[in-house]
C-alpha cells in the first residue's frame, strides 16, 4: 500500500524559506510523476508543483514559479520542495502524491505569518 510521509513544515515569517521532504517507502522511485499539493483552510486541495522521474522536467503553478523548486532523489526515495520568499498565501497543509493520487498522508503544515 502506498504511503507517503511529509515533513519539514513550520511557522515562518514572510520572505523566509522552508524545505519540505516526502518519503514513500519505495513508492516515489516507482512513480513517474510526483506532485506536491497543498490545501488551505476552506479551500480545495491544489497542485503546486510536479516533476518527472528523471527530475529534469519540473512544473510549477504560476503563483509559486520562481520561488519554489521541486526535486527528487530516487535513490533515497525522497521528494523535496524548496520554498523561498514565502508569503502568507502559501500557508497550507502540504502533501506529496502521484499525479493520480491515492492514500493521502498526514501532510505537513506550513504557516507564513508575521
C-alpha positions in Angstrom: 0.0 0.0 0.0 1.3 3.4 -1.0 2.1 5.6 2.0 3.7 9.0 1.8 5.2 10.8 4.8 5.7 14.6 4.5 7.9 16.7 6.8 9.7 20.0 7.1 6.8 22.4 7.6 6.7 25.0 10.3 5.9 28.6 11.2 8.0 31.2 9.4 7.8 34.9 8.6 7.1 36.3 5.2 10.2 36.2 3.0 11.7 33.2 4.8 12.3 29.7 3.4 11.4 26.1 4.2 12.4 22.8 2.7 9.8 20.1 2.6 10.6 16.4 2.3 8.5 13.4 1.4 9.4 9.8 1.7 7.4 6.9 0.2 8.6 3.5 1.3 9.7 2.7 -2.2 6.7 4.4 -3.9 8.5 7.6 -5.0 11.2 5.8 -7.0 8.5 3.7 -8.7 6.3 6.7 -9.6 6.9 8.6 -12.8 5.3 11.9 -12.0 5.5 13.1 -8.4 3.5 16.1 -7.2 3.4 18.5 -4.3 -0.2 19.6 -3.4 -1.4 22.0 -0.8 -4.7 22.7 0.9 -5.5 25.9 2.7 -8.4 26.1 5.2 -11.7 26.3 3.4 -10.2 25.6 0.0 -9.8 22.6 -2.2 -6.5 20.8 -2.4 -4.5 22.1 -5.3 -1.4 21.1 -7.3 1.7 23.2 -6.6 4.5 21.5 -8.5 5.3 18.3 -10.2 8.4 16.6 -11.6 9.1 13.7 -13.9 11.1 10.6 -13.0 14.5 11.9 -14.3 14.0 15.1 -12.4 14.7 17.3 -15.4 11.2 18.5 -16.2 9.6 20.4 -13.3 6.3 22.1 -13.5 5.0 24.9 -11.2 1.8 26.7 -10.9 2.2 30.4 -11.7 1.8 31.6 -8.1 4.9 29.7 -6.9 7.0 29.8 -10.1 10.4 31.4 -9.4 10.0 30.9 -5.6 9.6 27.1 -5.2 11.9 24.3 -6.5 10.8 20.7 -6.7 13.5 18.0 -6.8 13.6 14.3 -6.3 16.2 11.7 -5.3 15.1 8.3 -6.5 17.9 6.5 -4.8 16.8 7.9 -1.4 13.1 7.6 -2.4 12.6 11.2 -1.4 10.8 14.2 -2.9 11.7 17.7 -1.9 10.1 21.2 -2.2 12.4 24.2 -1.5 10.2 27.1 -0.8 11.8 30.6 -0.8 10.3 34.1 -0.4 7.3 32.6 1.4 4.1 34.6 1.5 1.1 34.4 3.8 -1.0 32.9 0.9 1.4 30.0 0.9 0.1 28.9 4.3 -1.5 25.4 3.9 -1.0 21.8 4.6 1.3 20.4 2.0 1.1 16.8 0.7 3.0 14.8 -1.8 1.5 12.1 -4.0 1.5 10.8 -7.6 -0.3 12.6 -10.4 -3.1 10.1 -9.8 -3.3 10.5 -6.1 -4.2 7.7 -3.7 -3.8 7.2 0.0 -3.0 10.7 1.2 -0.5 11.1 4.0 -0.9 13.4 7.0 0.8 16.3 5.3 3.0 19.0 6.8 1.7 22.3 8.0 3.3 25.5 6.6 2.3 28.7 8.2 3.6 32.1 7.0 2.8 34.9 9.3 4.4 38.0 10.7 
